[in-house]
Amino acid sequence: MKKVIPLALLLCLFLRIHAQTPEIDKLNQQIENSVRSNPDSAKIYMFRMLKHSAELHDTILAVTYSNIGIQYNKLAVPDSAEFYMKKALPYAENYPLTQATLYLNLAINYRIGARYDESLKALDSAMFFYKETGYREGEGVVLGEMGSNYNYMMNSEKALEYLKKSIAILSESKNTWELSVVRQKLANLYYNNGNYVFARDIYEEVLPVFSKKKSSNYYYTLISYADCLVQLEENYKGAEEALNEAITALKAMNNQEIVWVSVSNLAKVYNATGRTQLAQQAYQEAYEGSFQLNSPRFMEISAQYLDFLNNHKLYDQALNVIRRIKSSANIPFLKMNADNEIAFLKETVATYSQKGMLENALEAFERMDFLKDSLNTAINKTKSLEFQEAYQNELQREKNIVLEKNNELLRENNSKKDNILFLSILSFVLVLAIVILLYLANRNKLKLQKQLVLNLENSKEVLEENHKLESKLLAERGRTLANKEKELVQVSLEISNLKSKIIELINLRENPEQSEALAAELKNLLGNYNYWKYFKGKFVEVHPAFALLLTEMFPHLSDNDIAFCCMLKLQLSNKEIGPLMGISAEQVESKKANLRRKMGMEDDILGFEKLIDHLE
C-alpha cells in the first residue's frame, strides 16, 4: 500500500500527456482528486477509464488495473486486489519498468495477507526487471521491501541485511523520500526487537519528511511512533495526539483496516492513563470493526483485547471473545500466524484458569508450548538454509572464476594456429590426468564408504549399549525418587510428631507457674524454626516442576498457599499438616476451602484433588 500515491500520480501524469478526449481528461482529474481520500470513488472512476481502453496506451491500462487493486487493498479486500493486480501484468509485457512497479505492488498485497513466500517471489520478479533496465533506485526499493518481509517473518538477521543494502543504494542516489521509507522499515525492525528508544529516534527523523506529503506513510509512521511512546511510558499525551491525528486522516481516506489498528493502540493509551471505560470501548470497537472487515489484523487486535479483559477480571466477556476467535479460525484472512496464536493462547490459559476450566487451560498451555518449539525450529532451519545458500554462492563464484580463466586460455590458444598440435597433446595429457584422478578418487571413495559402513556398525552397537544404560538409569531414577518421597513424608511426619509432643508436654506441665518461661521459649523456638525451607528443598528433589507449574497457572497464590499444596501433594492428613503449618487440624480444612476459592474451584472438591494429584 505504500506505493499507492506514486503509482496513482504516474497514472494521472500519463493520462494528462496522452489524453485525447475531454471525457478522458475529466476522468483523469476525478481520479487525481479522489485517490488520496476516497478509494471507492477512485475505483469507480478507474473502471470508467477502462471503457476507453481502445484510446489508451497499454502502460496506462496496466497502471489503471494495478491502481484498482490498490484501492481494493485500502478497502481490506485483498482477494479482489490480487485479481486486478495480476490482470495488469499482461499489458506491461513489453515495458520492464512498468512490470517492475506492478510486481512491487503485488508483493506488498501478498505481504499484507501474510503470504510471505509469494511476496518474496513477486519481489524477485520486480528485481529482475529493475536490473534488466539498470534502474538502481528501483533495486534499492525492492531490497527495502524484502527487508520488510523478513521483519514480518520474525527473521531479524535477514531483515537487517536487506535493509542495510537498500539504504546504501538509496543513499548513493540521494532519493530522500525512498531513503526515509526504508529508514522507517529499519525503525520497525528495532521496534519489533524491543529497542524502542532507537526506533523512536528514527521515527522522529523521518516524520518531517513524510509530513510534507501527508500520505499514508506519514500516518502509518505516526501510529508506530505513538506505540513506541506507549512502550517507553514516557509521553502518553504525545502518543494520544499522534493516534488521533492518524485516525482522523485514515477515516477520511476510508482506510478502515488501519483505522481499527489505530483505535486499538489508542485503547492502550486510555488504559495506561487510567481511563478504563474509554479503553474498553475503544478495544470493543477495534475488535468488532476488524472482524467485520475480515482483516488479517483481527487476531492481533483480539489478543490485545483479551489481555485487557483478563487484567480487569472480565472473564465472561473474555470467554465470548475466545469462542468467536475459535469459530472464525478457518475464515480466509482471519487465520492466525504462530505469533498471534501464541499471544491468544497465553490469554486463553489465564481466562480458563480463572474460570476453573482446568482441562481447557492445560490443553491451551500444551498447544502454546508446541507452537513456541515449532517457531524456534523454523527459525533455526532458516538460519541453516542461509548458511547453505551462502556456501553455495561462494562455490559458484569460484567455479565462475575458473571457467572464465579457462575460456580466456582457449581464446588465446585458438588464435595461435602453430600451437594446435601442442594443445592436442596437452588436452590428451589433461584427459589422462583427469581419468587417473577419477580412478584415485573412486578408489578413495570406496575405502571411505567401507570405513563409513564399519563406523555405522560400531555406532549402532554403541547406541544399543547407551539405550540399555539409559533404561537402567531411568529405572534407578524411579526407585530413587520413590525412596526420596518416602523419606520426605517420613521426615515431615517426624517433624509434625515432634512439634505435637513438645506442645503436649507444655500443656501437661505440673507446675505452670515455674515453667511458664520455659514453655514460652519452647513455643518461640517451634515458631521460628524454618521447617518449610527444609521441606521445600526436599520436595523439589521429588517433584521439581510442581510448584513452578502451579505458580504459572495461578500467579496470585502466596508462598504459604504453594507450601500447603505441596503437603497435599504428599497426601498428608489434616492432623499431620496442622503442626507443620502452625495451625489446628480444623483450620487445615478451612484453609483447603479458602485455597479452592482462590483457584476458582470453590465447589469442585474432586477437580481440586485431581489437579493436585496429576500436576507434576
Secondary structure, 3 states (H helix, E strand, C coil): CCCHHHHHHHHHHHHHHHCCCHHHHHHHHHHHHHCCCCHHHHHHHHHHHHCCHHHCCHHHHHHHHHHHHHHHHHCCCHHHHHHHHHHHHHHHCCCHHHHHHHHHHHHHHHHHCCCHHHHHHHHHHHHHHHHHHCCHHHHHHHHHHHHHHHHHCCCHHHHHHHHHHHHHHHHHHCCHHHHHHHHHHHHHHHHHCCCHHHHHHHHHHHHHHHHCCCCHHHHHHHHHHHHHHHHHCCCHHHHHHHHHHHHHHHHHCCCHHHHHHHHHHHHHHHHHCCCHHHHHHHHHHHHHHHHHCCCCCHHHHHHHHHHHHHHCCCHHHHHHHHHHHHHCCCCCCCCCCHHHHHHHHHHHHHHHHHCCCHHHHHHHHHHHHHHHHHHHHHHHHHHHHHHHHHHHHHHHHHHHHHHHHHHHHHHHHHCCHHHHHHHHHHHHHHHHHHHHHHHHHHHHHHHHHHHHHHHHHHHHHHHHHHHHHHHHHHHHHHHHHHHHHHHHHHHHHHHHHHHHHHHHHHHCCCCCCCCHHHHHHHHHHHHHCCHHHHHHHHHHHHCCCHHHHHHHHCCCCCHHHHHHHHHHHCCCCHHHHHHHHCCCHHHHHHHHHHHHHHCCCCCCHHHHHHHHHHCC
